[in-house]
Amino acid sequence: QVQLVEFGGGVVQVGESLRLACVSDGNIFNVALMAWYRQAPGKRREQVATITPGGIPTYNIHVKDRFTVSRDNAKNTMFLQMRSLKSEDSAVYYCHARLISSSTLYWGQGTQVTVSS
């Protein structure tokens, strides 16, 4: 069973930056589509960004131009650099992996990001 663990959440002020990391204990990064999701209280979980094994990203329209997703396959780590944070970015952020060969899904436990005004 592969485990995903997120790091880097915390409390920041509006306009500040934060970087999240997701580390896998299994060697899956070369064969998985990775993604960040988030869920705010009372709202549905939404996809924030995805990144292919080759490093091609996609972004939610609400974070495009502010967030950057990247990955280091050799270290089984994915990052989410968040800039110009807004109060509406406050949520629990989850790391997600989907194995391309089997469509098996994995989720991290989540890390809280709070943007305070």
C-alpha positions, 0 to 999 in steps of 0.5 A: 500500500502506497502512502502519500504524505503532505508537508508545508501547510500553515497560516499565512497572510493574504498576498504571501507565499507557501510551498507544499510538498507531497512525498510517496513512500512507494516508487510510483512517481514515474508511472502516476499522474499526480495532482493536488486537490483542496477542500474548504469547509462546506465545499466540494473537493476541487482539483487544483493542479495536475502534473504528468510523469513527464512534468506537463502541468494543468491548473484550475482557472482560479489558481493559474498564474499564481500556483506552480506544480512540479515534481521530482520523480527521483525523490518521489516528491511533488510540490505546489508553490503558491503565491499571492495567496487569497483568503479563498485559497484557505482549505485542506490540500490533498495529494493525489496519485493515479497509476496510469497502468491500473487507475489505482488511486491514492490520497494523502491525509491532507494539510491545512492552509489558512490564509488570513486577512 
